[in-house]
Amino acid sequence: MEEKVRLQKAIAASGVCSRRKAETLIVEGKVKVNGVICNKLGTLVSPLDHIEVIGENLKEEEKVTFLFHKPLGVLSTVKDDRGRKTVIDFFKDENYRLFPVGRLDFNTTGALLITNDGELANLITHPSSHLEKTYIAIVEGRFTPEAALKMEKGLFLDDGMTAPCKVKILFSNFESKVAITIHEGRNRQVRRMCEHLGFKVKSLMRTSIGFIDLGTLKRGKYRKLTDIEIATLKRLCINNKEKNIIPDYKKKIS
């Protein structure tokens, strides 16, 4: 979900005026949000809200999306009231109101999209988009083909049955390396699936979101997605939703 910010901050970020001037305009009733006069300084707005300042539409911020390689121990949020490092702290050189698309938990690394495009974020995170995400898990113990089959068929967790998924064992010995592709977005889902089968996860990295993969992108670094990549992501999500397409998990990970 797109992150909300205070109205005066959104106005200042557009370059119309300073934050202090924006506060004055709000109090004077010269600002509208979605067609309604707003004179409360605490009002929160998102990139999807329509804002007018003294009768003029707020200049729409250029839509941008970045692929970020999230490091270990970083929060997938805009800010933290305890002062912990967040993914947005890595984007201080970018003059956009950015927010993460979905989340990776504190101890998971890898691919995370950072954007100011509310439409794209909503498409990607909506359950009907069925957008695949692939993770590489290092687990303790020998991950067997039998365990992989159980995971592929679906597991009954405390929040219900998981959807079928793809599993490929990359290495199996005293510890195992497993590639797992899911299209759901439950909290800590891959970790919980592994733990349900008795495998403690030593490390977890998301390597791709749809067709967008990390490649050689190093941890803590990011790259801007191209217009073609963004358009293709949106089209993929829309097509899956309209056609009710669910990934064919009879196919193994290539």
HELIX and SHEET records of a PDB file:
HELIX    1   1 LEU A    7  ALA A   13  1                                   7    
HELIX    2   2 ARG A   19  VAL A   27  1                                   9    
HELIX    3   3 VAL A   87  PHE A   91  5                                   5    
HELIX    4   4 GLY A  118  THR A  125  1                                   8    
HELIX    5   5 PRO A  127  SER A  129  5                                   3    
HELIX    6   6 PRO A  145  LYS A  153  1                                   9    
HELIX    7   7 GLN A  189  HIS A  196  1                                   8    
HELIX    8   8 ASP A  227  LYS A  243  1                                  17    
SHEET    1   A 2 VAL A   5  ARG A   6  0                                        
SHEET    2   A 2 LEU A  44  VAL A  45 -1                                        
SHEET    1   B 4 VAL A  36  ILE A  37  0                                        
SHEET    2   B 4 VAL A  31  VAL A  33 -1                                        
SHEET    3   B 4 ILE A  51  VAL A  53 -1                                        
SHEET    4   B 4 GLU A  56  ASN A  57 -1                                        
SHEET    1   C 4 PHE A  99  PRO A 100  0                                        
SHEET    2   C 4 THR A 108  THR A 115 -1                                        
SHEET    3   C 4 THR A  65  LYS A  70 -1                                        
SHEET    4   C 4 TYR A 222  LYS A 224 -1                                        
SHEET    1   D 6 PHE A  99  PRO A 100  0                                        
SHEET    2   D 6 THR A 108  THR A 115 -1                                        
SHEET    3   D 6 VAL A 201  ILE A 209  1                                        
SHEET    4   D 6 LYS A 133  GLU A 140 -1                                        
SHEET    5   D 6 GLU A 175  ILE A 182 -1                                        
SHEET    6   D 6 LYS A 166  SER A 172 -1                                        
SHEET    1   E 4 PHE A  99  PRO A 100  0                                        
SHEET    2   E 4 THR A 108  THR A 115 -1                                        
SHEET    3   E 4 VAL A 201  ILE A 209  1                                        
SHEET    4   E 4 ILE A 212  ASP A 213 -1                                        
SHEET    1   F 2 PHE A 156  LEU A 157  0                                        
SHEET    2   F 2 GLY A 160  MET A 161 -1                                        
END                                                                             
